[in-house]
């Protein structure tokens, strides 16, 4: 049985995330924990915590590209590996994560 390596994950930047959310071409999946998401998240993102990450919990992307996001870009890469192991190849993540979003002065939503 051959072992397949996961495909590379593209590092997206704040401009890519903004454009994708504005055009409706991406589904931004935040893999931080619920308390982090509730305290502040990128408007339009959906929560699928890494601690209980299952691809079945990702909402229907309806033709949009799934992009993973977290606080700094580390957990989103872990989630991409977990998704691959569960049978879903997610080829992009927000490299700077929520920290980068805030540092660029972008809007933040709170609550679940």
N, C-alpha and C positions, 0 to 999 in steps of 0.2 A: 504494500500500500504506500503510495507516494505521499509525502508530506509537502504541502504547498505553503509557501511563504506568503504572508499578507502583502497586498500591493502597497506601494508607498502612499503616504497620506500627505496631501497638499496643504501647505501652510497658507491660510488666508489671512489677510490683514483687515483693519477696520474699514477701509474703503470697500473691500469686497463684501463684507458683512452688511454694511449699510446699503449698498446697491442691491444685493440679493434680497434683503428684507423689503426694501422699497418696491422692487419689481415683482415681489412674490415668487421669485425663482428658487429660494432656499427655504428649508425647514430647519431652523436653528434649535438644536437639542442641547440643553444645558444639563451637564452631568454632575453638577455640584449637589450637595445635600439640600433637603427642603428648607432648613433654617437659613442657609446661605442665599438660596433663591428668593425666599420670602423677604429677606433684608434688602435685596436689590438685584435686579436682573435686566437683561437686554429686552426692551419691549418687543413682543412677538415671539420670544423664545418659549420653548416648552420644557418642562422638567422631567427628566428620567435619571434619577440619582445613580451614581456609579456603584454605591453600596448594594443596590438591588438590581443592577442593570440587566435588562432582558430586552432583546430586540422586539419582542411582542408588545412591549410597553411604548414603543415609538409610535406616535399617531401616524395615520395614513399620510404619506408625503404628497399624494395627489399630483404626481409628476414633478414635484420640486426636488431639488438636490438636497440630501440630508447632510448637514454640517454640524459637527460636534463643537461644544464650547464648555469651558470650565472657568476657574479663577485665573489661571496663568498659562494654560496650554499643556499641562502635564497629564491631568486626569482625562482630558479629551483624547489624547493618544492611547491611553490605557483602554478607554471605552471603544476606540476604533479596533483595537486588538480583540477585545471581548466580543464585539459585534461580528468580526471576521470568524472567530471561533464558533459563533452561533449560526453562521451561514449567511451573514449580510456584510458585504464589502462597502464600507463608508470611506470615501476617498478624500475627505477634506475636514479640516478643523480650524477653528479660530486660534491662530498661534499665540496671540497675546492675551486672549481670554477677557474676562470681565475687568481685570485690572487695566488692561490696555484701553478698553471701551471707556472707562471712567476717566483715565488720563487724557483722552481725546475730548473730554467734555460732552460726550454723547448722553442722550436722555436715559434715565433709569426708571423702571417700574418697580413697585414693591408689592408684597402680598403674594399669595398663592393663586 
